[in-house]
């Protein structure tokens, strides 16, 4: 499911009501009569696992997708919100950044901290790949033995195959049929959604 990411319009009642730097998400199909149903997460309780904006996005998205009962939702007039990005709730990645300046200013983070960094698909230096997957990456498939391959999904949504014998790494876009074939039978349903989820939207990459 692709969700809309908003920031409140400066000086609006929404900006007063919602804690600054909150993740604010909406399913565009649920907008009615000019009012947007939003779910938000501002980490009012100071949870250590909601420190980063990307973590608050994932939390708010989880509540929205499951219609989880929460006081952190509201119907807000559309003119009190600015659309800044779109978010794939299956893969937990931004699929489009529509207003980088507004998003960074409201989240109080740089775009690479929110969206992650992407690399050109293909062979990648081992150290570069290792550093990249150390930030927010998820292991998709553990090496079956000490000489096997390990697969990681990066914060930006790319998939990295670490070949432990050859000491080589290859980067794949999740739309690449080759990585789907390689991982066929290795992932459970949740891991498949995390790796390949909803890929209908293209994303603007932050290259390194």
Long-range contacts (C-beta under 8 A, 24 or more apart in sequence): 1-27, 1-65, 1-88, 1-89, 1-90, 1-198, 2-86, 2-87, 2-88, 2-89, 2-95, 2-198, 2-200, 2-201, 3-27, 3-28, 3-61, 3-64, 3-86, 3-87, 3-88, 3-89, 4-28, 4-36, 4-83, 4-85, 4-86, 4-87, 5-57, 5-83, 5-84, 5-85, 5-86, 5-87, 5-94, 5-103, 6-36, 6-38, 6-81, 6-82, 6-83, 6-84, 7-81, 7-82, 7-84, 7-102, 7-103, 7-106, 8-80, 8-81, 8-82, 8-106, 9-79, 9-80, 9-81, 9-82, 12-79, 12-80, 12-81, 13-80, 14-76, 14-80, 14-81, 15-80, 17-74, 18-42, 18-74, 19-43, 19-44, 20-106, 20-108, 21-53, 21-56, 21-106, 21-107, 21-108, 22-56, 22-60, 23-53, 23-56, 23-57, 23-59, 23-60, 23-61, 24-60, 24-81, 25-57, 25-60, 25-61, 25-64, 25-87, 26-64, 27-64, 31-78, 32-75, 34-77, 34-78, 34-79, 35-75, 35-76, 35-77, 35-78, 36-75, 36-76, 36-77, 36-78, 36-81, 37-73, 37-74, 37-75, 38-73, 38-74, 38-75, 38-76, 38-81, 39-63, 39-64, 39-70, 39-72, 39-73, 40-72, 40-73, 40-74, 41-72, 42-72, 52-109, 52-113, 52-114, 52-136, 53-107, 53-108, 53-109, 53-113, 53-114, 54-92, 54-113, 54-114, 54-115, 54-116, 54-136, 54-155, 57-87, 57-92, 57-114, 58-92, 61-87, 61-89, 61-92, 62-89, 64-89, 65-89, 86-201, 88-157, 88-197, 88-198, 88-199, 88-201, 89-198, 90-193, 90-194, 90-197, 90-198, 91-153, 91-157, 91-174, 91-193, 91-194, 91-195, 91-196, 91-197, 91-198, 92-194, 93-155, 93-156, 93-157, 93-203, 94-203, 95-201, 95-202, 95-203, 96-201, 96-202, 96-203, 96-204, 97-203, 97-204, 111-206, 112-206, 115-155, 115-156, 115-203, 115-206, 116-154, 116-155, 116-156, 116-157, 116-206, 117-154, 117-155, 117-156, 117-206, 117-207, 117-208, 118-154, 118-156, 118-158, 118-205, 118-206, 118-207, 118-208, 119-158, 119-171, 119-207, 119-208, 120-171, 120-207, 121-158, 121-171, 121-172, 121-173, 121-176, 122-170, 122-171, 123-168, 123-169, 123-170, 123-171, 124-160, 124-169, 124-170, 124-171, 125-169, 126-162, 126-167, 126-168, 126-169, 128-208, 129-160, 129-162, 129-169, 129-171, 130-169, 132-160, 132-208, 133-160, 138-194, 140-183, 140-186, 140-187, 140-191, 140-194, 140-195, 141-183, 141-186, 141-187, 141-191, 151-183, 151-186, 153-194, 153-195, 156-205, 156-206, 157-203, 159-183, 159-195, 174-199, 175-199
